[in-house]
C-alpha cells in the first residue's frame, strides 16, 4: 500500500466522465483508467475514453492535493475522431488582460499590472494564483474557471483581502 492519498480508479473514471459530459454534453460510453490517480501534485495518469464510436486518450494531471481531496485537469492528447474537443487554454497574456478588465469593471480602477505564472487550462474548477500590482501595493488573487462553452472560458477573480 502506498503512502499518501489517491483517488481510486473507479472514482477517477466517474469524475472524468462527469467532467466530459458537463463540457461536451455527451456522456462517454466508457472511461477506462489503468489504476488509481496518485495524490501527488503533477502526477499524471492516461485514461481511455470512448464516446460516439470514437476512442480518445485523455491525460489527467493532478493540480492540487488537500488531504484526501484531489483535483486534476485533463486534456485530450490522442483521438480517433473529433467529437471530444480538447480543453481550451487561456494564454498568459490574454488571461492577464481579462483579469485587469474584470477588476477595472468591479472597482473602477485598472491595476498597474497583473502577473500570472502561465497559461490557464480551461477546465471548470481549475484555479490559478496571480499577483496584482497597484502603485506600491501587491496583492494575491485567485482566478477560477466557472464555465467553458466551446472555446469561450468564463472565470471569476477573487482578490486576497
PEGI-V396680 format. One record per residue. N is the residue number from 0. RES is the residue in one letter. PHI is phi in whole degrees, -180 to 180 (999 if undefined). OMEGA is omega in whole degrees, -180 to 180 (NA if undefined). D_FIRST is the distance of its C-alpha to the first C-alpha in Angstrom with 2 decimals. Layout:
# PEGI-V396680
<<N	RES	PHI	OMEGA	D_FIRST> <N	RES	PHI	OMEGA	D_FIRST>>
This chain:
# PEGI-V396680
<<0	X	999	-177	0.00> <1	X	-85	179	3.80> <2	X	-79	178	6.67> <3	X	90	-178	9.39> <4	X	-79	171	10.59> <5	X	-151	177	10.80> <6	X	-101	-175	13.47> <7	X	-58	179	12.74> <8	X	-54	-178	14.66> <9	X	-63	-180	17.23> <10	X	-68	178	17.92> <11	X	-62	-180	18.19> <12	X	-62	-179	20.66> <13	X	-66	180	22.56> <14	X	-63	180	22.99> <15	X	-63	179	24.12> <16	X	-60	180	26.55> <17	X	-65	179	27.98> <18	X	-63	180	28.47> <19	X	-65	179	30.18> <20	X	-65	180	32.37> <21	X	-63	-178	33.37> <22	X	-76	-171	34.33> <23	X	-105	-175	36.06> <24	X	80	180	37.16> <25	X	-116	177	35.73> <26	X	-79	179	32.79> <27	X	-60	177	30.74> <28	X	-71	-178	31.07> <29	X	-156	173	27.52> <30	X	-126	-178	24.49> <31	X	-131	176	21.82> <32	X	-106	-175	18.76> <33	X	-78	-179	16.64> <34	X	172	180	13.25> <35	X	-71	174	11.79> <36	X	-89	-177	13.75> <37	X	-63	179	11.93> <38	X	-85	-179	13.21> <39	X	-136	-178	15.06> <40	X	-53	-180	18.86> <41	X	73	174	20.36> <42	X	-65	-175	17.26> <43	X	-123	175	18.80> <44	X	-142	178	18.19> <45	X	-104	-179	21.14> <46	X	-119	177	21.92> <47	X	-105	-179	24.91> <48	X	-124	176	27.34> <49	X	-112	178	30.35> <50	X	-151	179	33.33> <51	X	45	176	36.99> <52	X	78	180	36.66> <53	X	-117	179	35.12> <54	X	-117	-177	31.68> <55	X	-131	171	30.17> <56	X	-97	-177	27.27> <57	X	-118	-179	25.91> <58	X	-94	176	24.00> <59	X	-100	177	21.83> <60	X	-129	180	21.49> <61	X	-69	-179	19.71> <62	X	-105	-176	22.63> <63	X	-158	176	21.44> <64	X	-129	179	18.49> <65	X	-130	-175	19.62> <66	X	65	178	17.01> <67	X	-98	178	15.46> <68	X	-88	-177	18.49> <69	X	-118	178	17.98> <70	X	-106	179	21.27> <71	X	-142	170	21.97> <72	X	-110	180	25.15> <73	X	-135	-180	25.87> <74	X	-149	175	28.48> <75	X	-74	-175	29.96> <76	X	-108	180	29.95> <77	X	-154	-174	31.42> <78	X	-150	175	33.56> <79	X	-94	-179	35.83> <80	X	-156	-175	38.00> <81	X	-129	-174	38.84> <82	X	-74	178	37.99> <83	X	-105	-179	34.92> <84	X	-73	174	36.15> <85	X	-71	179	34.06> <86	X	-62	173	33.50> <87	X	-69	177	36.54> <88	X	-123	176	36.17> <89	X	-96	-177	38.40> <90	X	-70	-174	39.44> <91	X	-51	-177	39.62> <92	X	-63	179	43.45> <93	X	-65	179	43.76> <94	X	-59	-179	41.06> <95	X	-62	179	42.86> <96	X	-66	-179	46.21> <97	X	-65	178	45.03> <98	X	-63	178	43.42> <99	X	-62	178	46.74> <100	X	-61	-179	48.68> <101	X	-61	-179	46.68> <102	X	-65	178	47.13> <103	X	-63	178	50.82> <104	X	-64	-175	51.29> <105	X	-73	-174	49.53> <106	X	-113	177	51.22> <107	X	80	179	54.32> <108	X	-142	-179	53.62> <109	X	-82	176	51.82> <110	X	-65	178	49.39> <111	X	-65	-176	50.43> <112	X	-158	169	47.11> <113	X	-120	-180	43.70> <114	X	-126	177	41.04> <115	X	-111	-174	37.78> <116	X	-74	-179	35.23> <117	X	172	179	35.40> <118	X	-73	180	35.48> <119	X	-111	179	33.93> <120	X	-69	-176	32.03> <121	X	-81	177	33.86> <122	X	-112	180	31.03> <123	X	-54	180	31.74> <124	X	93	179	29.94> <125	X	-65	180	29.45> <126	X	-126	175	30.64> <127	X	-147	176	32.05> <128	X	-93	178	33.43> <129	X	-130	179	36.97> <130	X	-120	178	39.76> <131	X	-108	176	43.21> <132	X	-116	177	46.21> <133	X	-135	-175	49.43> <134	X	64	179	52.01> <135	X	-94	-178	50.42> <136	X	-88	173	47.64> <137	X	-126	179	44.13> <138	X	-127	174	41.77> <139	X	-85	175	38.28> <140	X	-147	179	37.83> <141	X	-118	175	35.20> <142	X	-103	-179	35.91> <143	X	-126	177	34.14> <144	X	-72	-179	34.58> <145	X	-99	-177	36.13> <146	X	-157	176	37.18> <147	X	-133	176	37.38> <148	X	-130	-176	40.20> <149	X	62	179	40.73> <150	X	-98	178	41.16> <151	X	-88	-179	42.04> <152	X	-118	178	39.49> <153	X	-107	180	40.22> <154	X	-137	177	38.63> <155	X	-106	180	39.19> <156	X	-126	178	39.71> <157	X	-126	-179	39.02> <158	X	-87	177	40.48> <159	X	-60	177	38.99> <160	X	172	NA	41.43>>
